[in-house]
């Protein structure tokens, strides 16, 4: 189950990364007043079609732990949950991390 979830997440992240570039380019063409109106209208129609046909949104990407697939309490910089982080830190597996008290 974890492998399927990881593959799905990687696929979503790639789709969003590619889609964001495409949307940004089309928006740049739409708002550029130096270009002819026909080209801008065509870019606008392409953007509408692209938004309607694709399902890649930034809000669909969730951070989850790469070890336990836990979706809550994930430390973004390490991509691991707080529980796994504590276990790894106490065992000394994370370099530069130690108990403060």
N, C-alpha and C positions, 0 to 999 in steps of 0.2 A: 504494500500500500504506500509506503514511504517513497519508493522509487517512482511510482506513477505520479504521485503528488509533486515530486521534484521535477520530473520531465514536463508536466503540465505547467509548472511555474516558470521554468526556463523558456518554454514556448511562448507563454503570455508576455514575459519580459522582452523577448526578441520582437514580438509583434508590436508591442507598444513603442519600443525604441525606433523601429522602422516607420511605424505610423506617425509618430510625433514629427519626424523629419519631413515626411511627405506633407503633413498638414501645415507645418511651418512654411514650407516652400510655397504651397498653394496660397496661404494667407498673405505671404509677401507679394506674390504676383497680383492678388486681388487689390491690395492697398497701394500698390505702386502706381502713381499718377502719370509716370513717364511712359507707360505702356499703353497701346491702343485699347479702346473700350471693348472690342470684340474678344481680345485675348483675356482681358480681365473677367468678362462674363463667362467665357469658356472655363476658366480656372474656378470660378465660383460654382458652376454646375458640376465640375469634377469633384470639388470639395463636398458638395451636398451628396453626390453619389457615393463618395468614399466613406463619409460619415454614416450613411444609411446601410452600407453593405458590410462594414467591418465592425467587429465587436472587440476592439482593443482600446481599453480605457485605463488611465493611470489608477483610477479608483479600484479596479479589479485586482490589482497587485497587492498581496498581503505578505508581510514579512513573517516567516516562520522559522523555527529552529531547524538547522540542517542535520542535527543528530536525532532529535526526538519528534520532529514534525509538529511541535507545539506551536500554536498560533498566538498565545497570549504571553506577555512578559518576555518579549524578545528584545535583546540588546542589539540595536541596529549596527553598531560598529563591528561586533563579533559574529552576528547572525546566529546566535545561540540563545536559548532560553535562560532565564535567571537561575533555574535549578541546575541545569547542566553547567552553566558558568561557575556556580558555587562549587560544584563537585570537581571540575577541572582545576579551579584555582586552589582548592585545598590540597589536591594531589600534586600540585606543582607543574602541571602540564602547560599552563599559560605563562609564557615568559614575561617578567616584569610585573606580574600581578601577585600580591601577597596580602595577607590579612592585616588590617590597619591597627588593630588593638593588640 
